[in-house]
Amino acid sequence: MDDLRERIRAALDPSPSAVPAPGDRLAAVLLPLSGSEPSIVLTRRADHLSRHAGEISFPGGLRHPEDADLRETALRETEEELGIAPDSVDVLGALPPVHTTVSAILVVPFVGMLEGAAGFTPDVGEIAEVVVLPVPRLAEAETEVEWAIDREVYRGYRYEVGGHTIWGATARILHGFLRIVWLPDDDRVEEGDPEPYLPGDAELRAILGDARTIAVVGLSSKPHRESYEIAEYLQRKGYRILPINPRETEVLGQEAYPTLLDVPSDVRIDVVDVFRKAADTPPLAEQAVRVGARVLWLQDGIVNEEARRIAESGGLTVVMGVCIRRTRKRLTGEG
């Protein structure tokens, strides 16, 4: 058990420093591990609640002004929801933050091992059931789904275990835990893996609806290049385009900048759209964080887990391996 504890600790961020974008709120959850197998402790929210009623989630909530840090937020909320004292939790570190664009919340998930025999005193006004599921069963149950929910489409992970369905932000956090600290090395997503990574349609629609300025890294002035065609499309749809390319001086009537860091500080960048090799994207992710961008979007075939980690740790939403033009056309019903 001590070996497992240290292996998990080594894979996590010991001192997360999530910085929310303007208008976002900060929250924290705890992914509690119990027993020698181990198992993960989750909750089923009460059916009468106005938000996420009946859903499976981790204990947690919004940061309060009196909380010293997000770690304290996660422990406070866990004690309130499950009656677990903070001093009975060995907090091993944090997973990359998960951003929910629709509700504008940046969630920092902490992982902690419960010391001693696990005993729970759930808040009956908020928690309908304590759900304890073995990690190996969750790893085996992971599937990717595409669901139509009302007029939206949820694309992400789902876990059907013990009669419970885990999806949404909780599934994204759980997937991150399994990918980073649990699965064998040869089963983990490797840097450069072409598998797309994207949030659900509601979040994508919010990203593209709220964005005003898109910095296009690698934008070429040659009209036959894909970067030009896509940037021209976005410009026609009303977005302000910022060309980022040290080999260009002007593209689509807009001044080009050598790097994201050369864009004037008074220009707000909403989305950084990248046309570069996957291996070149981690430094771009760092620049996107430094300039305060809200979204890092890597185009078709561009997937890099290190870039994702950097961007999400800096509070950005990440989309990888899908075309921004094709996504917008699909969401708006264009032919």
PEGI-V969281 format. One record per residue. RES is the residue in three letters. SS is DSSP state (alpha for helix, beta for strand, coil for the rest). PSI is psi in radians with two decimals (999 if undefined). D_CENTER is the distance of its C-alpha to the mean C-alpha in whole Angstrom. Layout:
((RES	SS	PSI	D_CENTER) (RES	SS	PSI	D_CENTER))
This chain:
((MET	coil	-0.66	29) (ASP	alpha	-0.63	29) (ASP	alpha	-0.75	28) (LEU	alpha	-0.76	25) (ARG	alpha	-0.81	24) (GLU	alpha	-0.57	25) (ARG	alpha	-0.72	23) (ILE	alpha	-0.75	20) (ARG	alpha	-0.70	20) (ALA	alpha	-0.42	21) (ALA	alpha	-0.13	17) (LEU	coil	2.88	15) (ASP	beta	2.05	15) (PRO	coil	-0.43	18) (SER	coil	1.30	18) (PRO	coil	2.47	14) (SER	coil	1.14	15) (ALA	coil	2.33	12) (VAL	coil	1.98	13) (PRO	coil	2.61	13) (ALA	coil	2.78	14) (PRO	coil	2.27	17) (GLY	coil	-0.23	17) (ASP	coil	2.73	14) (ARG	beta	2.69	14) (LEU	beta	2.45	13) (ALA	beta	2.89	13) (ALA	beta	2.57	13) (VAL	beta	2.85	14) (LEU	beta	2.28	16) (LEU	beta	1.66	15) (PRO	beta	2.33	19) (LEU	beta	2.32	21) (SER	beta	2.43	25) (GLY	coil	3.05	28) (SER	coil	-0.25	29) (GLU	coil	-0.79	27) (PRO	coil	-3.11	24) (SER	beta	2.76	23) (ILE	beta	2.37	20) (VAL	beta	2.15	21) (LEU	beta	3.09	19) (THR	beta	2.63	21) (ARG	beta	2.09	22) (ARG	beta	2.58	22) (ALA	coil	2.54	25) (ASP	coil	-0.36	26) (HIS	coil	-0.09	28) (LEU	coil	2.60	25) (SER	coil	-0.41	24) (ARG	coil	2.27	20) (HIS	coil	0.61	19) (ALA	coil	2.33	22) (GLY	coil	-0.01	23) (GLU	coil	2.74	19) (ILE	beta	2.33	18) (SER	beta	2.98	16) (PHE	coil	2.64	15) (PRO	beta	2.37	18) (GLY	beta	-3.13	16) (GLY	beta	-2.98	16) (LEU	beta	2.58	17) (ARG	coil	2.37	18) (HIS	coil	2.66	22) (PRO	coil	-0.55	24) (GLU	coil	-0.14	26) (ASP	coil	2.26	23) (ALA	coil	-0.64	24) (ASP	coil	-3.12	20) (LEU	alpha	-0.49	17) (ARG	alpha	-0.75	18) (GLU	alpha	-0.62	21) (THR	alpha	-0.86	19) (ALA	alpha	-0.74	18) (LEU	alpha	-0.70	21) (ARG	alpha	-0.82	23) (GLU	alpha	-0.64	21) (THR	alpha	-0.69	21) (GLU	alpha	-0.72	25) (GLU	alpha	-0.69	25) (GLU	alpha	-0.65	24) (LEU	alpha	-0.07	25) (GLY	coil	0.39	28) (ILE	coil	2.08	27) (ALA	coil	2.43	28) (PRO	alpha	-0.59	26) (ASP	alpha	-0.04	29) (SER	alpha	0.19	28) (VAL	beta	2.16	25) (ASP	beta	1.76	24) (VAL	beta	2.07	21) (LEU	beta	-0.33	20) (GLY	beta	-2.95	17) (ALA	beta	2.57	13) (LEU	coil	2.92	10) (PRO	coil	2.51	7) (PRO	coil	2.66	6) (VAL	beta	2.17	3) (HIS	beta	2.29	5) (THR	beta	1.83	7) (THR	coil	-0.71	10) (VAL	coil	-0.78	13) (SER	coil	-0.04	13) (ALA	coil	0.92	12) (ILE	beta	2.30	11) (LEU	beta	1.99	8) (VAL	beta	2.19	8) (VAL	beta	2.02	9) (PRO	beta	2.15	10) (PHE	beta	2.61	14) (VAL	beta	2.27	16) (GLY	beta	2.50	20) (MET	beta	2.29	23) (LEU	beta	2.24	25) (GLU	coil	2.37	29) (GLY	coil	-2.97	32) (ALA	coil	2.27	32) (ALA	coil	2.17	29) (GLY	coil	2.37	31) (PHE	coil	2.46	29) (THR	coil	1.43	30) (PRO	coil	2.59	28) (ASP	coil	1.87	28) (VAL	coil	-0.32	30) (GLY	coil	-0.28	29) (GLU	coil	-0.53	25) (ILE	beta	2.14	25) (ALA	beta	-0.50	27) (GLU	beta	2.47	26) (VAL	beta	2.21	25) (VAL	beta	2.08	23) (VAL	beta	2.04	24) (LEU	beta	2.30	23) (PRO	beta	2.41	24) (VAL	alpha	-0.78	21) (PRO	alpha	-0.66	23) (ARG	alpha	-0.65	23) (LEU	alpha	-0.72	19) (ALA	alpha	-0.69	19) (GLU	alpha	-0.49	22) (ALA	alpha	-0.14	21) (GLU	beta	2.26	17) (THR	beta	2.71	18) (GLU	beta	2.38	16) (VAL	beta	2.86	17) (GLU	beta	1.88	18) (TRP	beta	2.46	19) (ALA	beta	2.08	21) (ILE	beta	1.93	20) (ASP	coil	-2.08	23) (ARG	coil	0.21	22) (GLU	beta	2.93	19) (VAL	beta	2.19	17) (TYR	beta	2.11	14) (ARG	beta	2.10	13) (GLY	beta	-2.60	11) (TYR	beta	2.65	12) (ARG	beta	2.50	15) (TYR	beta	2.05	18) (GLU	beta	1.80	21) (VAL	beta	2.29	23) (GLY	coil	0.58	26) (GLY	coil	0.11	26) (HIS	beta	2.57	23) (THR	beta	2.15	20) (ILE	beta	2.23	16) (TRP	coil	-3.03	14) (GLY	alpha	-2.58	11) (ALA	alpha	-0.62	8) (THR	alpha	-0.71	11) (ALA	alpha	-0.63	11) (ARG	alpha	-0.72	7) (ILE	alpha	-0.77	8) (LEU	alpha	-0.74	11) (HIS	alpha	-0.73	10) (GLY	alpha	-0.70	9) (PHE	alpha	-0.83	12) (LEU	alpha	-0.72	14) (ARG	alpha	-0.72	13) (ILE	alpha	-0.72	14) (VAL	alpha	-0.12	16) (TRP	alpha	-0.86	18) (LEU	coil	2.61	19) (PRO	coil	2.71	22) (ASP	alpha	-0.66	21) (ASP	alpha	-0.08	23) (ASP	alpha	-0.12	20) (ARG	coil	2.73	17) (VAL	coil	2.14	15) (GLU	coil	2.74	17) (GLU	coil	2.30	17) (GLY	coil	-0.05	18) (ASP	coil	2.30	17) (PRO	coil	-0.01	18) (GLU	coil	2.15	16) (PRO	coil	2.72	13) (TYR	beta	2.04	10) (LEU	coil	2.66	9) (PRO	coil	-3.09	8) (GLY	coil	3.01	11) (ASP	alpha	-0.62	14) (ALA	alpha	-0.73	14) (GLU	alpha	-0.71	11) (LEU	alpha	-0.72	13) (ARG	alpha	-0.67	16) (ALA	alpha	-0.71	15) (ILE	alpha	-0.90	13) (LEU	alpha	-0.46	17) (GLY	alpha	-0.59	19) (ASP	alpha	-0.45	18) (ALA	coil	2.48	18) (ARG	coil	-0.63	21) (THR	beta	2.22	21) (ILE	beta	2.07	20) (ALA	beta	2.12	21) (VAL	beta	1.86	21) (VAL	beta	2.16	22) (GLY	coil	0.25	25) (LEU	coil	2.19	26) (SER	coil	2.64	30) (SER	coil	-0.04	33) (LYS	coil	2.06	34) (PRO	coil	-0.38	34) (HIS	coil	-0.13	34) (ARG	coil	2.53	31) (GLU	alpha	-0.67	27) (SER	alpha	-0.68	26) (TYR	alpha	-0.82	29) (GLU	alpha	-0.74	29) (ILE	alpha	-0.73	25) (ALA	alpha	-0.67	25) (GLU	alpha	-0.72	29) (TYR	alpha	-0.83	27) (LEU	alpha	-0.68	24) (GLN	alpha	-0.72	27) (ARG	alpha	-0.46	29) (LYS	coil	0.08	27) (GLY	coil	-0.02	27) (TYR	coil	2.54	24) (ARG	beta	2.22	25) (ILE	beta	2.29	25) (LEU	beta	1.87	25) (PRO	beta	2.28	26) (ILE	beta	1.77	25) (ASN	coil	2.05	28) (PRO	coil	-0.25	30) (ARG	coil	-0.05	33) (GLU	coil	2.66	33) (THR	coil	-0.52	34) (GLU	beta	2.37	34) (VAL	beta	2.33	32) (LEU	coil	0.58	32) (GLY	coil	0.13	34) (GLN	beta	2.45	31) (GLU	beta	2.36	32) (ALA	coil	2.56	30) (TYR	beta	2.51	28) (PRO	coil	-0.74	28) (THR	coil	2.95	25) (LEU	alpha	-0.56	22) (LEU	alpha	-0.26	24) (ASP	alpha	-0.14	27) (VAL	coil	2.35	26) (PRO	coil	2.46	28) (SER	coil	-0.34	26) (ASP	coil	0.03	27) (VAL	coil	2.08	25) (ARG	coil	2.21	21) (ILE	coil	2.09	19) (ASP	coil	-0.84	16) (VAL	beta	2.35	15) (VAL	beta	1.92	16) (ASP	beta	2.15	17) (VAL	beta	2.21	18) (PHE	coil	1.32	21) (ARG	coil	2.84	22) (LYS	coil	2.58	22) (ALA	alpha	-0.67	19) (ALA	alpha	-0.36	21) (ASP	alpha	-0.03	21) (THR	alpha	-0.47	17) (PRO	alpha	-0.79	16) (PRO	alpha	-0.57	19) (LEU	alpha	-0.64	18) (ALA	alpha	-0.72	14) (GLU	alpha	-0.74	16) (GLN	alpha	-0.71	18) (ALA	alpha	-0.68	15) (VAL	alpha	-0.78	14) (ARG	alpha	-0.61	18) (VAL	coil	-0.02	19) (GLY	coil	0.45	16) (ALA	coil	2.79	15) (ARG	coil	-0.46	12) (VAL	beta	2.37	11) (LEU	beta	2.10	11) (TRP	beta	2.00	13) (LEU	beta	2.28	14) (GLN	beta	-3.11	17) (ASP	beta	2.27	19) (GLY	coil	0.04	19) (ILE	coil	1.87	17) (VAL	coil	2.24	14) (ASN	coil	1.99	14) (GLU	alpha	-0.56	12) (GLU	alpha	-0.72	13) (ALA	alpha	-0.73	12) (ARG	alpha	-0.79	9) (ARG	alpha	-0.79	9) (ILE	alpha	-0.83	11) (ALA	alpha	-0.81	9) (GLU	alpha	-0.61	6) (SER	alpha	-0.48	9) (GLY	coil	0.08	11) (GLY	coil	0.13	8) (LEU	coil	2.60	8) (THR	beta	2.49	6) (VAL	beta	2.34	7) (VAL	beta	2.27	9) (MET	beta	2.46	12) (GLY	beta	0.26	15) (VAL	coil	2.67	16) (CYS	coil	2.28	18) (ILE	alpha	-0.63	18) (ARG	alpha	-0.84	21) (ARG	alpha	-0.67	21) (THR	alpha	-0.79	18) (ARG	alpha	-0.72	20) (LYS	alpha	-0.73	23) (ARG	alpha	-0.74	22) (LEU	alpha	-0.51	20) (THR	alpha	-0.05	24) (GLY	coil	0.32	26) (GLU	coil	2.66	28) (GLY	coil	999	30))
